Amino acid sequence: MEIAVIWIPADIEPSEPAVAMCLTHLRRHAYRMKGIIRAPWETVEQAMVDGEVDVVVIADLAHLPPDRSPRIEVATAPASTSDEDRTVPDTPFD
């Protein structure tokens, strides 16, 4: 069973709706909850680095600091329906 913490930034008030949402997520995935962290992101980051935590659950992606580490980015396809927009330009990797 994976160990999870809920991270709620200190400036999120009231915190109860975010905590409730995260608790539901933990139950749905059968994570073992280690606790709720209301500290700077660096505290959560260190818990991950130290291997104390397998999963960090947040209520909203917007709660994550943009300069966080580890940095995770999602590549999404353009929302265009035109076939012209789907062509891939020549790249130096060809």
N, CA, C and O atoms as a printed pandas DataFrame, in Angstrom:
     atom_number atom_name residue_name chain_id  residue_number  x_coord  y_coord  z_coord
0              1         N          MET        A               1    0.854   -1.177    0.000
1              2        CA          MET        A               1    0.000    0.000    0.000
2              3         C          MET        A               1    0.897    1.237    0.000
3              4         O          MET        A               1    1.834    1.343    0.792
4              5         N          GLU        A               2    0.596    2.156   -0.891
5              6        CA          GLU        A               2    1.413    3.361   -1.012
6              7         C          GLU        A               2    1.085    4.366    0.089
7              8         O          GLU        A               2   -0.060    4.501    0.520
8              9         N          ILE        A               3    2.124    5.061    0.526
9             10        CA          ILE        A               3    1.984    6.065    1.583
10            11         C          ILE        A               3    1.762    7.427    0.931
11            12         O          ILE        A               3    2.515    7.832    0.044
12            13         N          ALA        A               4    0.734    8.121    1.373
13            14        CA          ALA        A               4    0.379    9.411    0.792
14            15         C          ALA        A               4    0.261   10.485    1.866
15            16         O          ALA        A               4   -0.085   10.217    3.017
16            17         N          VAL        A               5    0.561   11.704    1.448
17            18        CA          VAL        A               5    0.266   12.875    2.268
18            19         C          VAL        A               5   -0.640   13.784    1.461
19            20         O          VAL        A               5   -0.623   13.786    0.230
20            21         N          ILE        A               6   -1.419   14.542    2.178
21            22        CA          ILE        A               6   -2.225   15.593    1.561
22            23         C          ILE        A               6   -1.458   16.882    1.784
23            24         O          ILE        A               6   -1.050   17.186    2.905
24            25         N          TRP        A               7   -1.264   17.637    0.716
25            26        CA          TRP        A               7   -0.603   18.927    0.859
26            27         C          TRP        A               7   -1.603   20.023    0.530
27            28         O          TRP        A               7   -2.154   20.073   -0.570
28            29         N          ILE        A               8   -1.825   20.897    1.497
29            30        CA          ILE        A               8   -2.698   22.060    1.341
30            31         C          ILE        A               8   -1.836   23.287    1.628
31            32         O          ILE        A               8   -1.342   23.444    2.744
32            33         N          PRO        A               9   -1.648   24.158    0.633
33            34        CA          PRO        A               9   -0.852   25.368    0.890
34            35         C          PRO        A               9   -1.446   26.172    2.048
35            36         O          PRO        A               9   -2.662   26.195    2.239
36            37         N          ALA        A              10   -0.588   26.819    2.807
37            38        CA          ALA        A              10   -1.018   27.562    4.001
38            39         C          ALA        A              10   -2.006   28.680    3.688
39            40         O          ALA        A              10   -2.802   29.065    4.545
40            41         N          ASP        A              11   -1.957   29.207    2.454
41            42        CA          ASP        A              11   -2.845   30.329    2.128
42            43         C          ASP        A              11   -4.227   29.894    1.644
43            44         O          ASP        A              11   -5.055   30.745    1.319
44            45         N          ILE        A              12   -4.490   28.606    1.589
45            46        CA          ILE        A              12   -5.802   28.118    1.166
46            47         C          ILE        A              12   -6.721   28.072    2.379
47            48         O          ILE        A              12   -6.535   27.257    3.284
48            49         N          GLU        A              13   -7.695   28.937    2.387
49            50        CA          GLU        A              13   -8.677   29.012    3.478
50            51         C          GLU        A              13  -10.052   29.246    2.878
51            52         O          GLU        A              13  -10.184   30.054    1.959
52            53         N          PRO        A              14  -11.048   28.585    3.354
53            54        CA          PRO        A              14  -10.971   27.510    4.321
54            55         C          PRO        A              14  -10.355   26.264    3.679
55            56         O          PRO        A              14  -10.500   26.041    2.477
56            57         N          SER        A              15   -9.692   25.485    4.461
57            58        CA          SER        A              15   -8.993   24.309    3.939
58            59         C          SER        A              15   -9.880   23.067    3.889
59            60         O          SER        A              15   -9.553   22.104    3.196
60            61         N          GLU        A              16  -10.985   23.078    4.607
61            62        CA          GLU        A              16  -11.830   21.888    4.712
62            63         C          GLU        A              16  -12.299   21.326    3.372
63            64         O          GLU        A              16  -12.248   20.109    3.193
64            65         N          PRO        A              17  -12.756   22.148    2.414
65            66        CA          PRO        A              17  -13.172   21.565    1.124
66            67         C          PRO        A              17  -12.025   20.852    0.402
67            68         O          PRO        A              17  -12.224   19.790   -0.189
68            69         N          ALA        A              18  -10.835   21.435    0.454
69            70        CA          ALA        A              18   -9.686   20.809   -0.201
70            71         C          ALA        A              18   -9.312   19.510    0.508
71            72         O          ALA        A              18   -9.006   18.514   -0.148
72            73         N          VAL        A              19   -9.335   19.511    1.823
73            74        CA          VAL        A              19   -9.016   18.300    2.584
74            75         C          VAL        A              19  -10.024   17.201    2.269
75            76         O          VAL        A              19   -9.639   16.053    2.048
76            77         N          ALA        A              20  -11.305   17.540    2.246
77            78        CA          ALA        A              20  -12.354   16.548    1.951
78            79         C          ALA        A              20  -12.154   15.934    0.571
79            80         O          ALA        A              20  -12.285   14.721    0.405
80            81         N          MET        A              21  -11.840   16.762   -0.413
81            82        CA          MET        A              21  -11.616   16.275   -1.771
82            83         C          MET        A              21  -10.427   15.310   -1.808
83            84         O          MET        A              21  -10.481   14.267   -2.459
84            85         N          CYS        A              22   -9.363   15.671   -1.105
85            86        CA          CYS        A              22   -8.163   14.835   -1.070
86            87         C          CYS        A              22   -8.402   13.524   -0.323
87            88         O          CYS        A              22   -7.910   12.476   -0.741
88            89         N          LEU        A              23   -9.152   13.573    0.773
89            90        CA          LEU        A              23   -9.470   12.352    1.518
90            91         C          LEU        A              23  -10.266   11.377    0.663
91            92         O          LEU        A              23  -10.034   10.169    0.712
92            93         N          THR        A              24  -11.192   11.895   -0.112
93            94        CA          THR        A              24  -11.958   11.045   -1.030
94            95         C          THR        A              24  -11.027   10.374   -2.027
95            96         O          THR        A              24  -11.176    9.188   -2.319
96            97         N          HIS        A              25  -10.069   11.126   -2.549
97            98        CA          HIS        A              25   -9.102   10.572   -3.497
98            99         C          HIS        A              25   -8.263    9.474   -2.843
99           100         O          HIS        A              25   -8.024    8.430   -3.451
100          101         N          LEU        A              26   -7.822    9.702   -1.625
101          102        CA          LEU        A              26   -7.032    8.694   -0.910
102          103         C          LEU        A              26   -7.825    7.409   -0.708
103          104         O          LEU        A              26   -7.304    6.315   -0.925
104          105         N          ARG        A              27   -9.070    7.537   -0.299
105          106        CA          ARG        A              27   -9.907    6.348   -0.099
106          107         C          ARG        A              27  -10.134    5.605   -1.408
107          108         O          ARG        A              27  -10.085    4.375   -1.446
108          109         N          ARG        A              28  -10.380    6.347   -2.475
109          110        CA          ARG        A              28  -10.652    5.739   -3.783
110          111         C          ARG        A              28   -9.456    4.923   -4.279
111          112         O          ARG        A              28   -9.625    3.915   -4.965
112          113         N          HIS        A              29   -8.253    5.367   -3.926
113          114        CA          HIS        A              29   -7.042    4.692   -4.390
114          115         C          HIS        A              29   -6.407    3.799   -3.318
115          116         O          HIS        A              29   -5.350    3.209   -3.545
116          117         N          ALA        A              30   -7.043    3.706   -2.172
117          118        CA          ALA        A              30   -6.574    2.868   -1.065
118          119         C          ALA        A              30   -5.148    3.209   -0.632
119          120         O          ALA        A              30   -4.357    2.319   -0.322
120          121         N          TYR        A              31   -4.828    4.503   -0.614
121          122        CA          TYR        A              31   -3.524    4.942   -0.119
122          123         C          TYR        A              31   -3.548    4.948    1.410
123          124         O          TYR        A              31   -4.591    5.167    2.027
124          125         N          ARG        A              32   -2.410    4.710    1.994
125          126        CA          ARG        A              32   -2.277    4.838    3.445
126          127         C          ARG        A              32   -1.858    6.277    3.749
127          128         O          ARG        A              32   -0.803    6.733    3.307
128          129         N          MET        A              33   -2.681    6.974    4.493
129          130        CA          MET        A              33   -2.429    8.392    4.745
130          131         C          MET        A              33   -1.431    8.580    5.879
131          132         O          MET        A              33   -1.600    8.064    6.983
132          133         N          LYS        A              34   -0.382    9.340    5.565
133          134        CA          LYS        A              34    0.617    9.666    6.585
134          135         C          LYS        A              34    0.246   10.947    7.321
135          136         O          LYS        A              34    0.576   11.111    8.495
136          137         N          GLY        A              35   -0.448   11.862    6.625
137          138        CA          GLY        A              35   -0.840   13.095    7.286
138          139         C          GLY        A              35   -1.193   14.190    6.304
139          140         O          GLY        A              35   -1.208   13.995    5.089
140          141         N          ILE        A              36   -1.477   15.346    6.871
141          142        CA          ILE        A              36   -1.785   16.554    6.096
142          143         C          ILE        A              36   -0.660   17.543    6.354
143          144         O          ILE        A              36   -0.310   17.818    7.502
144          145         N          ILE        A              37   -0.104   18.069    5.285
145          146        CA          ILE        A              37    0.997   19.028    5.395
146          147         C          ILE        A              37    0.494   20.405    4.992
147          148         O          ILE        A              37   -0.065   20.578    3.909
148          149         N          ARG        A              38    0.694   21.384    5.870
149          150        CA          ARG        A              38    0.350   22.782    5.597
150          151         C          ARG        A              38    1.621   23.606    5.733
151          152         O          ARG        A              38    1.650   24.612    6.443
152          153         N          ALA        A              39    2.651   23.178    5.060
153          154        CA          ALA        A              39    3.968   23.809    5.125
154          155         C          ALA        A              39    4.383   24.192    3.707
155          156         O          ALA        A              39    3.696   23.829    2.752
156          157         N          PRO        A              40    5.478   24.908    3.549
157          158        CA          PRO        A              40    5.947   25.242    2.204
158          159         C          PRO        A              40    6.202   23.981    1.372
159          160         O          PRO        A              40    6.467   22.908    1.912
160          161         N          TRP        A              41    6.116   24.134    0.059
161          162        CA          TRP        A              41    6.306   23.031   -0.875
162          163         C          TRP        A              41    7.628   22.301   -0.617
163          164         O          TRP        A              41    7.705   21.083   -0.778
164          165         N          GLU        A              42    8.648   23.029   -0.224
165          166        CA          GLU        A              42    9.954   22.413    0.001
166          167         C          GLU        A              42    9.894   21.306    1.060
167          168         O          GLU        A              42   10.669   20.351    1.000
168          169         N          THR        A              43    8.994   21.427    2.013
169          170        CA          THR        A              43    8.811   20.395    3.032
170          171         C          THR        A              43    8.288   19.109    2.399
171          172         O          THR        A              43    8.753   18.017    2.723
172          173         N          VAL        A              44    7.324   19.245    1.501
173          174        CA          VAL        A              44    6.772   18.090    0.789
174          175         C          VAL        A              44    7.843   17.487   -0.113
175          176         O          VAL        A              44    8.011   16.269   -0.168
176          177         N          GLU        A              45    8.550   18.340   -0.805
177          178        CA          GLU        A              45    9.615   17.894   -1.693
178          179         C          GLU        A              45   10.642   17.060   -0.927
179          180         O          GLU        A              45   11.068   16.011   -1.410
180          181         N          GLN        A              46   11.038   17.511    0.253
181          182        CA          GLN        A              46   12.028   16.789    1.042
182          183         C          GLN        A              46   11.492   15.438    1.496
183          184         O          GLN        A              46   12.234   14.456    1.525
184          185         N          ALA        A              47   10.216   15.380    1.849
185          186        CA          ALA        A              47    9.609   14.104    2.249
186          187         C          ALA        A              47    9.649   13.103    1.092
187          188         O          ALA        A              47    9.850   11.908    1.311
188          189         N          MET        A              48    9.459   13.590   -0.136
189          190        CA          MET        A              48    9.542   12.712   -1.307
190          191         C          MET        A              48   10.979   12.255   -1.524
191          192         O          MET        A              48   11.229   11.072   -1.753
192          193         N          VAL        A              49   11.923   13.189   -1.451
193          194        CA          VAL        A              49   13.334   12.869   -1.650
194          195         C          VAL        A              49   13.802   11.860   -0.605
195          196         O          VAL        A              49   14.562   10.946   -0.924
196          197         N          ASP        A              50   13.359   12.017    0.626
197          198        CA          ASP        A              50   13.756   11.132    1.713
198          199         C          ASP        A              50   13.062    9.770    1.660
199          200         O          ASP        A              50   13.373    8.884    2.457
200          201         N          GLY        A              51   12.130    9.600    0.729
201          202        CA          GLY        A              51   11.427    8.324    0.597
202          203         C          GLY        A              51   10.367    8.091    1.646
203          204         O          GLY        A              51    9.914    6.961    1.829
204          205         N          GLU        A              52    9.961    9.142    2.342
205          206        CA          GLU        A              52    8.933    9.016    3.377
206          207         C          GLU        A              52    7.532    8.953    2.787
207          208         O          GLU        A              52    6.594    8.497    3.440
208          209         N          VAL        A              53    7.396    9.414    1.548
209          210        CA          VAL        A              53    6.093    9.554    0.910
210          211         C          VAL        A              53    6.168    9.007   -0.509
211          212         O          VAL        A              53    7.126    9.269   -1.236
212          213         N          ASP        A              54    5.148    8.242   -0.897
213          214        CA          ASP        A              54    5.058    7.745   -2.272
214          215         C          ASP        A              54    4.215    8.660   -3.143
215          216         O          ASP        A              54    4.496    8.832   -4.329
216          217         N          VAL        A              55    3.178    9.248   -2.551
217          218        CA          VAL        A              55    2.200   10.037   -3.302
218          219         C          VAL        A              55    1.880   11.319   -2.542
219          220         O          VAL        A              55    1.692   11.300   -1.325
220          221         N          VAL        A              56    1.822   12.424   -3.265
221          222        CA          VAL        A              56    1.345   13.691   -2.706
222          223         C          VAL        A              56    0.019   13.997   -3.382
223          224         O          VAL        A              56   -0.060   14.052   -4.609
224          225         N          VAL        A              57   -1.009   14.193   -2.592
225          226        CA          VAL        A              57   -2.341   14.474   -3.121
226          227         C          VAL        A              57   -2.659   15.932   -2.868
227          228         O          VAL        A              57   -2.515   16.425   -1.750
228          229         N          ILE        A              58   -3.095   16.625   -3.922
229          230        CA          ILE        A              58   -3.493   18.027   -3.821
230          231         C          ILE        A              58   -4.916   18.162   -4.342
231          232         O          ILE        A              58   -5.384   17.327   -5.116
232          233         N          ALA        A              59   -5.591   19.204   -3.917
233          234        CA          ALA        A              59   -6.978   19.403   -4.331
234          235         C          ALA        A              59   -7.091   20.074   -5.694
235          236         O          ALA        A              59   -8.074   19.869   -6.406
236          237         N          ASP        A              60   -6.095   20.870   -6.063
237          238        CA          ASP        A              60   -6.182   21.642   -7.300
238          239         C          ASP        A              60   -4.772   21.833   -7.854
239          240         O          ASP        A              60   -3.855   22.192   -7.117
240          241         N          LEU        A              61   -4.605   21.595   -9.142
241          242        CA          LEU        A              61   -3.310   21.771   -9.785
242          243         C          LEU        A              61   -2.782   23.193   -9.602
243          244         O          LEU        A              61   -1.570   23.408   -9.568
244          245         N          ALA        A              62   -3.681   24.152   -9.486
245          246        CA          ALA        A              62   -3.283   25.548   -9.309
246          247         C          ALA        A              62   -2.600   25.795   -7.960
247          248         O          ALA        A              62   -1.955   26.828   -7.778
248          249         N          HIS        A              63   -2.733   24.863   -7.017
249          250        CA          HIS        A              63   -2.085   25.026   -5.721
250          251         C          HIS        A              63   -0.572   24.822   -5.799
251          252         O          HIS        A              63    0.166   25.305   -4.940
252          253         N          LEU        A              64   -0.111   24.107   -6.826
253          254        CA          LEU        A              64    1.323   23.849   -6.939
254          255         C          LEU        A              64    2.073   25.111   -7.329
255          256         O          LEU        A              64    1.621   25.851   -8.204
256          257         N          PRO        A              65    3.203   25.369   -6.702
257          258        CA          PRO        A              65    3.998   26.536   -7.094
258          259         C          PRO        A              65    4.608   26.304   -8.487
259          260         O          PRO        A              65    5.063   25.198   -8.777
260          261         N          PRO        A              66    4.624   27.313   -9.335
261          262        CA          PRO        A              66    5.129   27.120  -10.698
262          263         C          PRO        A              66    6.623   26.803  -10.753
263          264         O          PRO        A              66    7.086   26.212  -11.729
264          265         N          ASP        A              67    7.375   27.179   -9.741
265          266        CA          ASP        A              67    8.816   26.945   -9.737
266          267         C          ASP        A              67    9.201   25.736   -8.901
267          268         O          ASP        A              67   10.339   25.633   -8.444
268          269         N          ARG        A              68    8.255   24.817   -8.699
269          270        CA          ARG        A              68    8.483   23.664   -7.839
270          271         C          ARG        A              68    9.491   22.689   -8.445
271          272         O          ARG        A              68    9.769   22.675   -9.644
272          273         N          SER        A              69   10.006   21.893   -7.548
273          274        CA          SER        A              69   10.840   20.783   -7.966
274          275         C          SER        A              69   10.298   19.571   -7.218
275          276         O          SER        A              69   10.006   19.717   -6.031
276          277         N          PRO        A              70   10.142   18.423   -7.789
277          278        CA          PRO        A              70   10.451   18.140   -9.174
278          279         C          PRO        A              70    9.489   18.851  -10.111
279          280         O          PRO        A              70    8.313   19.033   -9.799
280          281         N          ARG        A              71   10.004   19.243  -11.250
281          282        CA          ARG        A              71    9.215   19.962  -12.243
282          283         C          ARG        A              71    8.579   18.937  -13.168
283          284         O          ARG        A              71    9.261   18.077  -13.725
284          285         N          ILE        A              72    7.273   19.040  -13.324
285          286        CA          ILE        A              72    6.529   18.113  -14.169
286          287         C          ILE        A              72    5.733   18.938  -15.158
287          288         O          ILE        A              72    5.043   19.883  -14.776
288          289         N          GLU        A              73    5.828   18.583  -16.422
289          290        CA          GLU        A              73    5.092   19.284  -17.463
290          291         C          GLU        A              73    4.288   18.276  -18.266
291          292         O          GLU        A              73    4.710   17.132  -18.437
292          293         N          VAL        A              74    3.131   18.701  -18.759
293          294        CA          VAL        A              74    2.271   17.851  -19.577
294          295         C          VAL        A              74    2.263   18.411  -20.985
295          296         O          VAL        A              74    1.939   19.581  -21.190
296          297         N          ALA        A              75    2.616   17.589  -21.950
297          298        CA          ALA        A              75    2.570   18.001  -23.350
298          299         C          ALA        A              75    1.206   17.621  -23.887
299          300         O          ALA        A              75    0.809   16.457  -23.826
300          301         N          THR        A              76    0.490   18.599  -24.411
301          302        CA          THR        A              76   -0.829   18.320  -24.964
302          303         C          THR        A              76   -0.842   18.679  -26.435
303          304         O          THR        A              76   -0.090   19.543  -26.886
304          305         N          ALA        A              77   -1.694   18.014  -27.167
305          306        CA          ALA        A              77   -1.825   18.278  -28.599
306          307         C          ALA        A              77   -2.637   19.543  -28.797
307          308         O          ALA        A              77   -3.513   19.850  -27.989
308          309         N          PRO        A              78   -2.354   20.286  -29.872
309          310        CA          PRO        A              78   -3.156   21.484  -30.155
310          311         C          PRO        A              78   -4.618   21.110  -30.386
311          312         O          PRO        A              78   -4.924   20.010  -30.846
312          313         N          ALA        A              79   -5.489   22.014  -30.068
313          314        CA          ALA        A              79   -6.930   21.764  -30.178
314          315         C          ALA        A              79   -7.469   22.060  -31.565
315          316         O          ALA        A              79   -8.675   22.250  -31.721
316          317         N          SER        A              80   -6.624   22.106  -32.564
317          318        CA          SER        A              80   -7.051   22.432  -33.919
318          319         C          SER        A              80   -7.674   21.223  -34.604
319          320         O          SER        A              80   -7.319   20.082  -34.307
320          321         N          THR        A              81   -8.608   21.478  -35.526
321          322        CA          THR        A              81   -9.206   20.395  -36.294
322          323         C          THR        A              81   -8.695   20.390  -37.732
323          324         O          THR        A              81   -9.040   19.492  -38.501
324          325         N          SER        A              82   -7.913   21.336  -38.095
325          326        CA          SER        A              82   -7.395   21.437  -39.458
326          327         C          SER        A              82   -6.238   20.472  -39.655
327          328         O          SER        A              82   -5.342   20.386  -38.816
328          329         N          ASP        A              83   -6.260   19.733  -40.786
329          330        CA          ASP        A              83   -5.162   18.819  -41.090
330          331         C          ASP        A              83   -3.865   19.575  -41.308
331          332         O          ASP        A              83   -2.790   19.046  -41.029
332          333         N          GLU        A              84   -3.946   20.810  -41.805
333          334        CA          GLU        A              84   -2.740   21.603  -42.004
334          335         C          GLU        A              84   -1.991   21.805  -40.692
335          336         O          GLU        A              84   -0.761   21.763  -40.653
336          337         N          ASP        A              85   -2.736   22.022  -39.632
337          338        CA          ASP        A              85   -2.112   22.290  -38.340
338          339         C          ASP        A              85   -1.469   21.047  -37.732
339          340         O          ASP        A              85   -0.688   21.153  -36.787
340          341         N          ARG        A              86   -1.790   19.875  -38.265
341          342        CA          ARG        A              86   -1.251   18.642  -37.711
342          343         C          ARG        A              86    0.064   18.205  -38.350
343          344         O          ARG        A              86    0.675   17.242  -37.888
344          345         N          THR        A              87    0.508   18.881  -39.388
345          346        CA          THR        A              87    1.761   18.495  -40.027
346          347         C          THR        A              87    2.920   18.817  -39.108
347          348         O          THR        A              87    2.906   19.809  -38.380
348          349         N          VAL        A              88    3.921   17.960  -39.158
349          350        CA          VAL        A              88    5.096   18.140  -38.327
350          351         C          VAL        A              88    6.192   18.777  -39.180
351          352         O          VAL        A              88    6.548   18.234  -40.225
352          353         N          PRO        A              89    6.727   19.914  -38.752
353          354        CA          PRO        A              89    7.764   20.574  -39.550
354          355         C          PRO        A              89    9.048   19.747  -39.529
355          356         O          PRO        A              89    9.272   18.928  -38.638
356          357         N          ASP        A              90    9.895   19.994  -40.559
357          358        CA          ASP        A              90   11.176   19.318  -40.580
358          359         C          ASP        A              90   11.967   19.710  -39.350
359          360         O          ASP        A              90   11.966   20.872  -38.943
360          361         N          THR        A              91   12.641   18.739  -38.761
361          362        CA          THR        A              91   13.432   19.013  -37.571
362          363         C          THR        A              91   14.853   18.562  -37.813
363          364         O          THR        A              91   15.084   17.720  -38.681
364          365         N          PRO        A              92   15.809   19.089  -37.081
365          366        CA          PRO        A              92   17.198   18.672  -37.274
366          367         C          PRO        A              92   17.454   17.245  -36.803
367          368         O          PRO        A              92   18.558   16.734  -36.991
368          369         N          PHE        A              93   16.475   16.593  -36.202
369          370        CA          PHE        A              93   16.651   15.234  -35.698
370          371         C          PHE        A              93   16.378   14.181  -36.756
371          372         O          PHE        A              93   16.620   12.997  -36.523
372          373         N          ASP        A              94   15.874   14.594  -37.926
373          374        CA          ASP        A              94   15.566   13.626  -38.991
374          375         C          ASP        A              94   16.828   13.078  -39.623
375          376         O          ASP        A              94   16.755   12.253  -40.534
